[in-house]
Amino acid sequence: MEFFNPSAFFFAVIIPLIILLYLLKRRYQEMLVSSTYLWEQVLKDMEASMPWQRLKKNLLLFLQLLAAAILILAFSRPYLPVPGDSDRHIIVVLDCSCSMMANDISPSRFAEARKEIENLIDGLGKDDEMSLIAMGEEARVLASASRDRLMLKKALQDAQLSCGVARPEPVLAIIASLAEDAGNVSVIVFSDGRTAPVEDEFLLDCPLEFRRIGRDSDNLALTALAARQEARQMILMARLHNYGNEERKTELKLQAGEALLDVREISLPPGESREIIWEDLDPGNEAFIKASLSRSDVLMLDNQAYAVLEQRDNRRILLVSQANVFLEKSLLLLPGVELYKTSTQDYEEGMDDFDLYIFDSFLPTALPRGNILLLDPPVSNSLIPVKGEFTGIKQVKPVDNQPLLNYVDLNDWQISKCRQVEVPNWCRPLLQYQEVPLLLVGEKDNRRIAIFTFDLHNSNIPLQTGFPILINNLGSWLLPASSNTLILDASQNYFSLPKMTDIDNESIIIQKEGEAEQEFQAPFPDKFPAMAPGLYMVKQADEETPFYYVLKKLNGLESDINPGELSWKQAFAQENEEKLRLSKKEIWIFLAWMAFLILVLEWEVYRRGY
Amino acid sequence: MEKFYNEDFLKQLQRLSLRTKKLKAGIQQGERRSPRKGHSVEFADFRSYSLGDDVRYIDWNSYARSEKLFIKLFVEEQDLLLNIFMDTSQSMDWGQPSKSRLAKQIAGAFAYMALSAYDQVAIAACSEHLYSYQPPLGGRNALRKVWGFLDALPVIGSTRLSDSIKEFGPFSRRPGVSLIISDLLSPHDFKEGLKYLQYLKQEVILLQILAPDELSPVLHGDWRLLDSESKEIREISINTALLKAYEKKIREFTAETREFCHRRGMAFIQICSDELLEDIILRSMPRAGILG
């Protein structure tokens, strides 16, 4: 015998309590008798003969203890493995990921899976239960241990396809909890086998049946499309992948609005990908470029892609320095910047329309509005207290793993002399030597500030390969892109408008590319839906040009629609014919009846006064 | 007391008398055969004449045959002393019907019988002590006084039969019959008292009266029993097993008392307070050989 709820044995404390009740004083009725002499004699005889006689001979106590023990046993829900296939609990997992949209089975893999599950519902026995779980980015329980076929079918119709990946881990957690209390549990997964890998270890004591949905893997996908503005030139990159088993030919079409930019005939061998780069495209004033494949395959969603073109001006940098050639050269390598130079003497406070100020061994009393890169801070400045000097730095060490130091090689960096500064609260050191900070970054009064505590001329750093990379990283951080595009990945179904957006209209319009407009009235919701992958354009009702673009991408994993085996099959008990035929027969009802009968018997015993 | 008895019952009582096992020497002339030789009409024995004997009792026929003088002896009929020991402790006032009421009826009936036979009756009221004593009275005229004494006996104190009987010792003048009426329900021993009575040359009749609820109690559940004499409390959970044990105990107690009395040549009879007086006196007592 095994138990579903062995924790109920904690109730066994009730047994000593019952015994205690028998030891406790009772409520007595008073009566005058001629003499207690004979009663005393009788009690003395009974007690003297055996110390435990009273307890042992108390039939009521015995019956109550028996009833309590049986009730506790019933609470622990014991079960016996009995042969038979009755009282099954079938947990059905339906893959709702993007790859199930593939139409290699008409009308789609998802519809086919639903049809098979409906057949399964129709074939349920009288006492069979079914749970339905939708497997997408998250697991959703559509129906839990239900015998109601109509309800199960309705729940099945409620299942929605998502453009995300199928993640099995939350599903396995739900199955574990559903299977914990149930008897004869079996799991049936309807999927094409394309799911995210399982990292945690699961071990479920129920058999798994995998019903693979899907036949074909014919899918040619546009896996990436990216545009980059370089000076006056736009560079566009597209990547295609052939997930099929045969070589495929297609036309790749590039469009900017209504204008066709380019059409290319592309042939791809099976399992290969190819990148195509355009450098001479002129999209005109269009905000985005759409790439599409002409050839139809079983998954159409990944046959088109969008690239939003950033409409941005060059960022302006003011370098205030006597002379710093190394820095100048490195700054010029930053993309999309205009570098202006002035000397410390010529610097005026009115120069405040720059995005970044670089002060070399100089700092004005009144700081300008833009971000600041300070080199070799002067002794008395308003930004950072200088305590003295430090000499002979032979090794520069990073403080933790900072993204700003990515790909920066710090070997052989030497500094002959640097300022010893006190690190203020608003910034943190990036580079240091024996607790002496060498490079600090932080944010103060809404500006980003980076400080080199040494003069570049007092070091060999400008000659090192890591220097331009460091300046590039710092430049990217100090000149953040003010993009009007939001990229959503497949798991994100909602987006918010940027906080700084000035919306002076009562309504905004959101239009998915190629679909109808959707109008939203003020007050606007915090989040707007973006369920299907594609490009969403947000504009004010009276304006033509969108002020915000939301690009929802597909998860690249889902383009691989080749039906396969479940990678997490080993989490389940191996199918065992004998085990499948054994069902767990609960016996608590029988025990509860037994306890009830004993209580009735106890009442009768009490009534008759045995 | 008269109200207890009807005429028929009293007439029947007159036909009964106490059966004594041995002849008791009395003081006054009565209707009862005495161990002494006297002047009744019933011949008892011969003995040789000695100087001073009444010449009227010389058996001249024997002298004619043997030329020796013999004196004829006759049985002297004398009175008997009946001592009635009444247990007047509080336990006797318990039960339905009351034990003390029946005890007084029986004592009254015995007194009537004795006085009718020209015997003498003394009554001792016993509880913790011998707290009241009616010295021997004789003659039918004494009946009213004896009944009055019995009537006036209060219920008081607890049972210490042996102590009370020992206090009776100094009042005991001569052998007789002692009738002890008690429920015997007391932790204090009564056997010593009975033995002492035998020492005082008393023929002992022990009459135990118990109420029906004492013989077979009808109780169930948890009870706090209050002893009517000692006022002690005993908490007890009564179930069938305990009731059986109690009944067994009272049977043992009776058997032990009966055995003791038998061994010592005492008469013992146990009666229930719901029995009819007529049944007890006219049937049970003669059957037990106490009355005849």
Contacts between the chains, C-beta under 8 A, distances in Angstrom:
chain1	res1	chain2	res2	distance
A	25	B	235	7.9
A	26	B	222	4.5
A	26	B	235	7.9
A	26	B	237	6.6
A	27	B	222	6.6
A	28	B	222	4.7
A	28	B	223	5.9
A	28	B	224	3.9
A	28	B	235	5.3
A	29	B	221	6.9
A	29	B	222	6.8
A	29	B	223	5.5
A	29	B	224	6.8
A	30	B	223	7.5
A	30	B	224	4.6
A	30	B	226	6.4
A	31	B	219	7.8
A	31	B	223	5.6
A	31	B	224	7.2
A	31	B	225	5.9
A	31	B	226	6.8
A	32	B	94	7.4
A	32	B	226	4.9
A	32	B	228	5.6
A	33	B	94	7.0
A	33	B	225	5.0
A	33	B	226	6.8
A	33	B	227	6.7
A	33	B	228	6.6
A	34	B	90	8.0
A	34	B	91	3.9
A	34	B	92	7.8
A	34	B	94	3.7
A	34	B	95	6.5
A	34	B	99	7.8
A	34	B	183	6.6
A	34	B	185	5.7
A	34	B	211	6.9
A	34	B	214	6.2
A	34	B	228	5.4
A	34	B	229	7.9
A	35	B	91	5.0
A	35	B	159	8.0
A	35	B	183	7.7
A	35	B	185	3.8
A	35	B	186	6.6
A	35	B	227	5.8
A	35	B	228	6.9
A	35	B	229	6.3
A	36	B	225	5.2
A	36	B	227	4.4
A	36	B	230	7.8
A	36	B	232	6.3
A	36	B	234	4.6
A	37	B	185	5.3
A	37	B	186	6.2
A	37	B	187	5.3
A	37	B	227	7.9
A	38	B	185	6.8
A	38	B	214	7.8
A	38	B	246	6.5
A	38	B	249	5.6
A	38	B	250	6.0
A	38	B	253	6.8
A	39	B	225	6.2
A	39	B	234	5.9
A	39	B	236	6.2
A	39	B	246	6.8
A	40	B	187	7.8
A	40	B	234	6.5
A	41	B	249	5.6
A	41	B	253	7.9
A	42	B	242	6.7
A	42	B	245	4.8
A	42	B	246	5.0
A	42	B	249	4.9
A	43	B	234	7.7
A	43	B	236	6.8
A	43	B	242	8.0
A	45	B	245	6.8
A	45	B	249	7.1
A	46	B	242	7.2
A	46	B	245	6.0
A	57	B	241	6.6
A	608	B	240	8.0
A	609	B	220	5.0
A	609	B	239	5.6
A	609	B	240	5.3
A	610	B	239	7.0
A	610	B	240	5.8
A	610	B	241	7.9
